[in-house]
Amino acid sequence: MKIMIMTDMEGCAGILNHDDWVMAESRYYEKGKLFLTGEVNAAIAGFFEAGADEIVVVDGHGYGGIDPELLDERVLLSRGAAKPVWPWMLDKTFNALAFVGQHAKAGTPYSHITHSGWFDRINESINGISIGEYGEMALCAMELGIPTILACGEQALGPEAAALTPGVVTVSVKYGILPDGLDALDCSAYRKAKLSAIHLSPLKARKLIKEGAFNALLKLKNDPQAFSYPKLTPPYVMEMKLRADGDKPARTVRNEHPDSIIGLLNQNY
């Protein structure tokens, strides 16, 4: 069994806000990388205990989120985009896709550090299905025929993942305490609006993630048909509703591809 783990930082336990934790200049950035790498190592341990043969970890956080020195020595680490960018070197040699450290999509109530790609997005959809960063990668996996089996991150990610990728095992490590309904805010204001949450201890989060990864891979082995995706048919149309951002006005961007979601996503690159 070969597994790709896609990672992000904002969905980890202990990542308390955006500006202090997840950027290269953030005062707690190195500790943030430690928290993410610890959660990823927990998933790796669970997957290997359940019988994984090979794991590739993708550092999907924009500023970088994995500490290579602390990463489990049994895995490979991927950092940097290939050409084309999507699907981040996921291909049909993989048996499953998993997520660690993932946050919910923009506009999600009771989510934390809420955004999709950046804080300027109000909503992104493909053929009318609202998605965030989780959905972009999961739909690439769908196109390749690869199941998405594990979604670890904030509690608000769980319903989003379950709706888009039925059967996925979800693990919650924190939960946001503020509603949303903030479409009128500009990018800068939205960036500061959703920074309150209740967190598990990072050690507790790792225990739950290890258990979730173990159960997810056993589920795939015992009942692969338990994992599914929505029925989408071409052409594929992406609509992205954007907030005002500095001198850029609020606007909607539309792209279309005749037969490929992967091709659609790569149009932005």
Secondary structure, 3 states (H helix, E strand, C coil): CEEEEEECCCCCCCCCCCCCCCCCCCCCHHHHHHHHHHHHHHHHHHHHHCCCCEEEEEECCCCCCCCHHHCCCCCEEECCCCCCCCCCCCCCCCCEEEEEEECCCCCCCCCCCCCCCCCCEEEEEECCEEECHHHHHHHHHHHHCCCEEEEEECCCHHHHHHHHCCCCEEEECEEECCCCCCCCCCHHHHHCCCCCEEECCHHHHHHHHHHHHHHHHHHHHHCHHHCCCCCCCCCEEEEEEECCECCECCEEEEEEECCCHHHHHHCCC
